[in-house]
Amino acid sequence: MFEDLHVDLLPARTTMQTFTVTGTGGNGGNGGAGGFAAAVSAALGFAEINQTSTAASVAGGDATATNTATTGAVTAGDATAFGGDGGDGGAGGAGIDGA
């Protein structure tokens, strides 16, 4: 008469319970490094000086003529460069919120 019935039995002291599982998401990733920056400062001094000196002697003596040209110093100013901004950090993990 009871051949068709099936019964699941739990061990003694076993109770059915529900519980909630929650968790916090992980931290976001680190931001990227800033971009490379290079600064160059250069100066070029160029002078083209054409001079002609003529020497003439009075009364048959020796005469000497010389040309002298002096240029000023050339100085390059300071050079400054800034790298690009670092990348944004990654988003944190979503975490777990469920039953």
C-alpha positions as CSV (number, residue, x, y, z in Angstrom):
1,M,0.0,0.0,0.0
2,F,2.9,2.5,0.7
3,E,5.3,1.1,-1.9
4,D,5.0,4.2,-4.1
5,L,5.9,6.8,-1.4
6,H,9.4,8.2,-0.9
7,V,10.4,10.0,2.3
8,D,13.7,12.0,2.9
9,L,14.7,11.9,6.5
10,L,17.2,14.4,8.0
11,P,19.7,13.4,10.6
12,A,18.8,14.3,14.2
13,R,19.4,18.0,15.2
14,T,19.5,19.2,11.6
15,T,17.5,22.3,10.9
16,M,16.7,24.1,7.7
17,Q,18.0,27.7,7.7
18,T,18.4,30.6,5.3
19,F,21.4,32.9,5.3
20,T,22.5,36.0,3.4
21,V,25.9,36.3,1.8
22,T,27.3,39.7,1.2
23,G,30.8,41.0,0.2
24,T,32.6,44.1,-0.6
25,G,34.1,44.6,-4.0
26,G,37.8,44.9,-4.4
27,N,39.8,48.1,-4.8
28,G,40.2,49.8,-8.1
29,G,43.4,49.3,-10.1
30,N,46.3,51.8,-9.9
31,G,46.4,54.7,-12.3
32,G,48.8,54.7,-15.2
33,A,52.1,56.4,-15.2
34,G,52.4,59.9,-16.6
35,G,53.7,60.5,-20.1
36,F,57.3,61.1,-21.1
37,A,58.6,64.6,-21.4
38,A,61.8,65.8,-23.1
39,A,63.1,69.4,-23.1
40,V,65.9,70.7,-25.3
41,S,67.5,74.1,-25.2
42,A,69.9,75.1,-27.9
43,A,71.7,78.2,-29.0
44,L,73.5,79.0,-32.2
45,G,75.8,82.0,-32.7
46,F,76.7,82.8,-36.2
47,A,78.6,85.8,-37.4
48,E,79.9,86.5,-40.8
49,I,82.4,89.4,-40.8
50,N,84.1,90.6,-43.9
51,Q,86.8,93.2,-43.3
52,T,89.4,94.6,-45.5
53,S,92.5,96.4,-44.1
54,T,94.9,98.3,-46.3
55,A,98.3,99.3,-45.1
56,A,100.2,102.2,-46.6
57,S,103.7,103.3,-45.7
58,V,104.7,106.9,-45.7
59,A,108.4,107.6,-46.4
60,G,109.1,104.0,-47.5
61,G,108.8,102.2,-44.1
62,D,107.0,99.0,-43.3
63,A,103.2,99.2,-42.7
64,T,100.9,96.6,-41.1
65,A,97.1,96.5,-41.0
66,T,95.1,94.0,-38.9
67,N,91.4,93.1,-38.7
68,T,89.9,92.1,-35.4
69,A,86.3,91.0,-34.9
70,T,84.8,90.1,-31.6
71,T,81.4,88.4,-31.2
72,G,79.3,88.2,-28.0
73,A,78.4,85.1,-26.0
74,V,75.4,83.0,-27.0
75,T,73.4,81.5,-24.2
76,A,70.4,79.1,-24.4
77,G,67.6,79.7,-21.9
78,D,66.1,77.1,-19.6
79,A,64.1,74.3,-21.2
80,T,61.0,72.9,-19.4
81,A,58.8,70.0,-20.3
82,F,55.9,68.3,-18.5
83,G,54.8,64.7,-19.0
84,G,51.2,63.8,-19.6
85,D,48.8,63.0,-16.8
86,G,48.7,59.5,-15.4
87,G,45.7,57.3,-16.3
88,D,42.7,56.9,-14.1
89,G,42.5,54.0,-11.6
90,G,40.3,51.1,-12.4
91,A,36.8,50.7,-11.0
92,G,36.4,48.6,-7.8
93,G,34.8,45.2,-7.8
94,A,31.0,45.0,-7.7
95,G,30.9,42.9,-4.6
96,I,28.2,40.4,-3.7
97,D,24.7,41.2,-2.4
98,G,22.4,38.2,-2.4
99,A,20.5,35.8,-0.3
